[in-house]
Amino acid sequence: MKLIKLISILVFIGGIMLATSALTSPSHQGDVNVSEQRAHHKTKGGFINTSPSFSDDTAILPLLKRYITETRIDATPTMEIPVVTVTAELLRNLPESQDTVIRLGHSSIFLQVDGQRWLIDPVFSERASPFSFAGPKRFHQPPIALTDLPSIDGVMISHDHYDHLDKASIMHLAKSVAHFVVPLGVDKHLTDWGVKPSKIHSLDWWQAHNSSGVTITATPTQHFSGRSLFDKNDTLWASYVIQSANSSLYFSGDSGYFDGFKQIGDRFGPFDLTMVETGAYDKDWATIHMTPEQSLQAHIDLQGKKMMPIHNGTFDLAFHSWYDPLNQITQLASDANVEIVTPKMGELVSINEIHKTTHWWAAIAN
């Protein structure tokens, strides 16, 4: 057990090490001035974050020491997470005129827009890890099994980290799904796993793909990429604006807080629903993930009508308790008079008629 725990720690630390070594390395930032960064976020060293205020000075050894010595409080739930079972029949019978969102866990989303079925960052595996025996393990099973899904029209991927890009899920979907929308460079992962290049739409920030009337635009985030110690920032990271005849949606992917949210809001807002990262934050990686206060401000910057906090409730990826993101964001939203949507995993949310959701985690918080 101690060995597995240590490997789990190293999996996590490896991800942060990618962030710190890649995002602060002179080869990524040194010779590129601010105006060039804004125009060209790809350098010989890889993709970069272009905000002039971006910095990251996390030290690896102190972070590793924290993970080994720091006492964790309620890192994982001791009671069963409530999950609403979803069936293929239910998904097939959704009215085509009803744009629908269903949280499948963490940042994995089922989305129906204009009658098209899409998955965003589908992770159905037991662990968000390169290993089957170690790394962050799910708190709950997905509301529907990967093998039980009805036909899916498209998949969107925000970036290549293990909790957003799941090899096993992509390999299962490769033959049946017609469209894969990904940031630049992520296409290489998909083709290696059996997706035909003709199905993949690789987008830079501000580029769009139109799928029979549904427009998907890749927009900036402030994050990093890499699945090993040898591919740091080889691929781009992105958020998505999803526009259909009936609704306008925003999916954040992973991001630190930056002025890009206001730019996106000014260009594409208002949004009927924003799905904004709210979880896995910490003082030691403050520029690549947001605190709940920052997540709420991002929603406001985006000109969102209602906000769904994602990136929580499924994996242990930080030092805070598993329920802290949900507790904080609901209180902050209440104080700011912002409408928030916190469905159970598997609970159907109709975009244009969003009903009040419950604080489902309160009854099982440790």
C-alpha positions as MATLAB code, in Angstrom:
seq = 'MKLIKLISILVFIGGIMLATSALTSPSHQGDVNVSEQRAHHKTKGGFINTSPSFSDDTAILPLLKRYITETRIDATPTMEIPVVTVTAELLRNLPESQDTVIRLGHSSIFLQVDGQRWLIDPVFSERASPFSFAGPKRFHQPPIALTDLPSIDGVMISHDHYDHLDKASIMHLAKSVAHFVVPLGVDKHLTDWGVKPSKIHSLDWWQAHNSSGVTITATPTQHFSGRSLFDKNDTLWASYVIQSANSSLYFSGDSGYFDGFKQIGDRFGPFDLTMVETGAYDKDWATIHMTPEQSLQAHIDLQGKKMMPIHNGTFDLAFHSWYDPLNQITQLASDANVEIVTPKMGELVSINEIHKTTHWWAAIAN';
ca = [
       0.000    0.000    0.000;
       2.835    2.418    0.805;
       4.429    1.722   -2.589;
       1.176    2.381   -4.439;
       0.623    5.580   -2.477;
       4.129    6.780   -3.347;
       3.563    6.011   -7.047;
       0.277    7.920   -6.912;
       2.094   10.900   -5.425;
       4.773   10.747   -8.115;
       2.131   10.627  -10.872;
       0.646   13.829   -9.521;
       3.983   15.518   -8.859;
       5.075   14.623  -12.374;
       2.216   16.678  -13.767;
       3.113   19.718  -11.692;
       6.768   19.238  -12.607;
       5.774   19.446  -16.265;
       4.040   22.710  -15.521;
       6.925   24.289  -13.690;
       9.720   23.097  -15.954;
       7.839   23.836  -19.148;
       6.171   27.088  -18.257;
       9.150   28.813  -16.719;
      11.897   27.467  -18.960;
      13.774   30.150  -20.964;
      13.205   28.086  -24.098;
       9.476   28.702  -23.705;
       9.380   32.268  -22.479;
      12.805   33.888  -22.636;
      13.202   35.537  -26.039;
       9.540   36.167  -26.819;
       8.287   39.674  -26.102;
       4.714   40.444  -25.007;
       3.454   41.474  -28.443;
       4.888   38.326  -30.017;
       3.350   36.151  -27.298;
      -0.071   37.545  -28.035;
       0.288   36.793  -31.712;
       2.327   33.587  -31.571;
       1.806   31.257  -28.612;
       3.947   28.556  -30.258;
       7.726   28.753  -30.005;
      10.501   26.326  -30.847;
      10.233   25.089  -27.273;
       6.489   24.430  -27.431;
       3.245   26.239  -26.707;
       3.250   29.047  -24.144;
       0.823   31.077  -22.050;
       0.610   34.567  -23.485;
      -0.724   36.656  -20.595;
       1.920   39.266  -19.601;
       1.106   38.610  -15.940;
       1.707   34.844  -16.151;
       4.386   33.359  -13.928;
       5.036   30.060  -12.199;
       7.773   29.545   -9.617;
       6.655   26.336   -7.902;
       9.581   24.362   -6.480;
       9.318   20.608   -6.897;
      11.021   19.354   -3.729;
       8.891   21.409   -1.292;
       5.792   20.248   -3.165;
       6.846   16.619   -2.919;
       7.559   17.124    0.788;
       4.049   18.516    1.273;
       2.530   15.462   -0.385;
       4.474   13.084    1.810;
       4.130   14.897    5.141;
       1.028   17.089    5.037;
      -2.087   15.803    6.794;
      -5.000   15.496    4.387;
      -8.533   16.210    5.615;
     -11.415   14.460    3.836;
      -9.456   14.017    0.633;
     -11.918   11.348   -0.502;
     -15.544   10.631    0.425;
     -16.272    7.883    2.953;
     -19.863    7.534    1.760;
     -21.153    6.701   -1.707;
     -21.431    9.596   -4.163;
     -25.031    9.805   -5.465;
     -25.167    9.043   -9.186;
     -28.253    9.140  -11.406;
     -28.241    6.180  -13.783;
     -28.325    7.152  -17.448;
     -29.455    4.725  -20.146;
     -28.914    4.680  -23.887;
     -32.682    4.740  -24.340;
     -32.971    7.952  -22.306;
     -30.274    9.626  -24.402;
     -31.779    8.439  -27.680;
     -35.207    9.753  -26.683;
     -34.126   13.285  -25.751;
     -36.128   15.760  -27.873;
     -33.952   17.134  -30.671;
     -35.129   20.640  -29.831;
     -33.900   20.294  -26.234;
     -30.247   21.187  -25.715;
     -29.082   19.110  -22.769;
     -26.029   18.786  -20.512;
     -25.249   15.806  -18.264;
     -22.218   15.682  -15.965;
     -20.595   12.265  -16.233;
     -17.936   13.053  -13.615;
     -15.007   15.449  -13.125;
     -14.952   17.451  -16.390;
     -16.577   14.769  -18.545;
     -19.790   16.011  -20.146;
     -22.520   14.522  -22.335;
     -23.975   17.265  -24.480;
     -26.911   17.266  -26.870;
     -27.131   20.333  -29.117;
     -29.409   20.651  -32.158;
     -30.068   16.929  -31.866;
     -26.347   16.082  -32.061;
     -24.741   14.036  -29.285;
     -21.281   15.126  -28.130;
     -18.893   14.102  -25.374;
     -16.473   16.598  -23.834;
     -13.270   15.281  -22.213;
     -14.700   11.751  -21.811;
     -12.858    9.841  -19.083;
     -14.479    6.485  -18.315;
     -11.401    4.709  -16.953;
     -11.019    3.841  -13.282;
      -7.944    6.044  -12.855;
      -6.734    9.339  -14.319;
      -3.237    7.980  -14.695;
      -0.801    6.290  -17.070;
      -1.002    3.279  -14.738;
      -3.905    0.906  -14.133;
      -2.721    0.161  -10.592;
      -1.854    3.648   -9.278;
      -2.817    7.281   -9.624;
      -6.052    9.199   -8.872;
      -8.936    6.740   -8.600;
     -12.596    7.543   -9.245;
     -14.893    8.287   -6.295;
     -17.844    6.956   -8.316;
     -18.627    5.021  -11.477;
     -19.825    6.906  -14.578;
     -23.628    7.299  -14.826;
     -23.512    5.208  -18.015;
     -20.922    2.663  -19.095;
     -18.810    3.509  -22.117;
     -20.087    0.371  -23.864;
     -23.723    1.375  -23.238;
     -23.550    4.769  -24.936;
     -25.795    5.340  -27.946;
     -24.238    6.649  -31.173;
     -22.112    9.741  -30.499;
     -21.648   12.366  -33.212;
     -18.573   14.097  -31.864;
     -15.960   14.399  -29.124;
     -14.236   17.567  -27.860;
     -10.925   17.390  -26.002;
      -9.621   20.421  -24.073;
      -6.026   19.208  -23.492;
      -3.984   16.062  -23.142;
      -3.768   15.513  -19.362;
      -4.920   12.128  -18.102;
      -8.011   13.466  -16.322;
      -9.223   14.957  -19.643;
      -7.825   12.728  -22.374;
      -8.389    9.040  -21.659;
      -6.734    6.618  -24.088;
      -9.117    3.716  -23.399;
     -12.188    5.899  -23.954;
     -10.824    7.343  -27.206;
      -9.871    3.909  -28.537;
     -13.419    2.689  -27.895;
     -14.954    5.731  -29.618;
     -12.472    5.859  -32.507;
     -14.444    3.814  -35.025;
     -17.965    5.000  -34.293;
     -17.562    8.769  -33.751;
     -17.481   11.002  -36.846;
     -15.839   14.144  -35.440;
     -13.059   14.790  -32.934;
     -12.374   18.470  -32.145;
      -9.021   18.989  -30.422;
      -6.411   21.719  -29.816;
      -3.317   21.767  -32.024;
      -1.077   18.749  -31.550;
      -3.565   16.559  -29.700;
      -4.426   14.945  -33.037;
      -1.145   13.003  -32.819;
      -2.374   11.179  -29.700;
      -5.659   10.322  -31.387;
      -4.136    8.985  -34.600;
      -1.761    6.837  -32.538;
      -4.839    5.351  -30.855;
      -6.720    4.507  -34.047;
      -8.700    7.628  -34.955;
      -8.625    8.350  -38.692;
      -6.992   11.722  -39.447;
      -9.983   12.661  -41.629;
     -12.180   12.651  -38.510;
      -9.975   15.034  -36.518;
     -10.398   18.820  -36.531;
      -7.313   20.421  -34.928;
      -7.933   23.993  -33.857;
      -5.777   26.894  -32.762;
      -7.243   29.475  -30.377;
     -10.072   31.427  -32.034;
     -10.470   28.872  -34.838;
     -13.850   27.189  -35.298;
     -15.367   23.978  -36.622;
     -18.965   23.870  -37.862;
     -20.874   20.613  -37.540;
     -24.243   20.822  -39.312;
     -25.096   24.163  -37.715;
     -23.324   23.673  -34.389;
     -20.268   25.952  -34.214;
     -17.428   24.957  -31.893;
     -14.731   27.581  -31.336;
     -11.470   26.852  -29.519;
     -10.665   29.710  -27.159;
      -7.656   30.466  -24.922;
      -6.944   29.110  -21.464;
      -3.940   29.475  -19.169;
      -2.622   26.009  -18.504;
      -0.024   23.511  -19.812;
       0.162   20.096  -21.461;
       2.079   16.836  -21.445;
       1.576   13.141  -20.686;
       5.198   12.339  -19.787;
       8.439   14.067  -18.855;
       9.425   14.182  -22.516;
       6.527   15.954  -24.280;
       6.163   19.132  -22.260;
       3.834   21.613  -23.972;
       4.041   19.833  -27.326;
       0.260   20.210  -27.611;
      -2.046   23.175  -27.103;
      -4.690   23.587  -24.374;
      -8.075   25.225  -25.011;
     -11.565   26.015  -23.831;
     -14.633   25.823  -26.092;
     -17.499   28.067  -27.114;
     -20.397   25.925  -28.356;
     -23.147   27.710  -30.283;
     -26.320   26.067  -31.568;
     -29.635   27.382  -32.815;
     -31.051   27.066  -29.293;
     -28.215   27.888  -26.900;
     -24.738   29.293  -26.325;
     -22.432   27.354  -24.001;
     -18.909   27.674  -22.647;
     -16.610   24.883  -21.435;
     -13.463   26.045  -19.665;
     -11.208   23.009  -19.735;
      -8.447   23.731  -17.198;
      -7.150   27.236  -16.587;
      -5.680   29.698  -14.189;
      -7.497   33.021  -13.970;
      -6.471   35.508  -16.691;
      -7.842   38.305  -18.841;
      -8.767   35.838  -21.584;
     -12.118   35.157  -19.919;
     -13.193   38.765  -20.449;
     -11.990   38.646  -24.045;
     -14.079   35.534  -24.666;
     -17.101   37.072  -22.939;
     -16.824   40.279  -24.946;
     -16.524   38.334  -28.186;
     -19.057   35.525  -27.682;
     -21.150   36.276  -24.586;
     -23.601   36.143  -23.045;
     -23.727   32.395  -22.414;
     -26.781   30.443  -21.296;
     -24.507   28.173  -19.280;
     -20.819   28.246  -18.410;
     -19.098   25.029  -17.317;
     -16.139   26.368  -15.362;
     -13.259   24.544  -13.672;
     -13.760   24.714   -9.889;
     -11.410   22.270   -8.193;
      -7.799   21.057   -7.829;
      -6.595   24.528   -6.808;
      -3.639   25.242   -4.521;
      -1.286   28.079   -3.633;
       1.627   26.137   -5.145;
       0.120   26.093   -8.646;
      -2.005   29.230   -8.537;
      -1.510   30.287  -12.169;
      -2.720   27.062  -13.808;
      -5.876   26.327  -11.758;
      -8.435   28.711  -10.272;
      -9.681   29.152   -6.726;
     -13.485   29.177   -6.382;
     -13.375   32.990   -6.107;
     -11.553   33.137   -9.427;
     -13.882   30.603  -11.038;
     -16.849   32.790  -10.129;
     -15.098   35.868  -11.516;
     -14.341   33.978  -14.725;
     -18.062   33.207  -15.069;
     -18.880   36.893  -14.557;
     -16.202   37.916  -17.076;
     -17.686   35.458  -19.575;
     -21.126   37.081  -19.168;
     -22.650   33.755  -18.168;
     -26.270   33.522  -17.103;
     -25.831   30.336  -15.067;
     -22.699   28.516  -13.958;
     -21.992   24.801  -13.573;
     -18.817   24.141  -11.521;
     -16.861   21.202  -12.966;
     -13.467   19.541  -12.340;
     -14.607   18.298   -8.929;
     -16.357   15.385   -7.241;
     -14.573   12.507   -9.017;
     -10.786   12.511   -8.479;
      -8.454   13.557   -5.651;
      -6.069   15.983   -7.388;
      -5.135   18.551   -4.732;
      -4.700   19.151   -1.002;
      -8.209   20.472   -0.290;
     -11.119   18.283    0.828;
     -13.160   16.663   -1.933;
     -16.219   18.818   -1.134;
     -14.458   22.156   -0.566;
     -14.872   23.371   -4.179;
     -18.643   22.833   -4.101;
     -19.071   24.330   -0.627;
     -17.085   27.420   -1.521;
     -18.574   28.112   -4.941;
     -22.178   27.795   -3.755;
     -21.599   30.251   -0.918;
     -19.708   32.680   -3.137;
     -22.390   32.506   -5.821;
     -25.124   33.108   -3.253;
     -23.283   36.136   -1.884;
     -22.838   37.531   -5.410;
     -26.416   36.708   -6.490;
     -25.115   34.446   -9.274;
     -27.245   31.485  -10.372;
     -25.353   28.235   -9.975;
     -26.197   24.715  -11.192;
     -24.881   21.727   -9.210;
     -26.495   18.588  -10.639;
     -25.726   15.099   -9.408;
     -23.591   13.062  -11.763;
     -26.011   11.774  -14.373;
     -28.701   14.369  -13.671;
     -30.186   15.849  -16.833;
     -29.952   19.633  -17.235;
     -32.109   21.201  -19.942;
     -30.281   24.359  -21.038;
     -33.246   26.597  -21.717;
     -35.218   25.427  -18.692;
     -32.703   24.838  -15.934;
     -34.395   23.779  -12.733;
     -32.987   24.337   -9.265;
     -30.488   21.678   -8.241;
     -29.643   20.410   -4.764;
     -26.486   20.541   -2.661;
     -26.180   16.781   -3.036;
     -22.700   16.601   -1.455;
     -23.819   18.153    1.855;
     -25.417   14.924    3.085;
     -22.245   12.883    2.542;
     -19.536   15.426    3.367;
     -17.224   13.796    5.912;
];
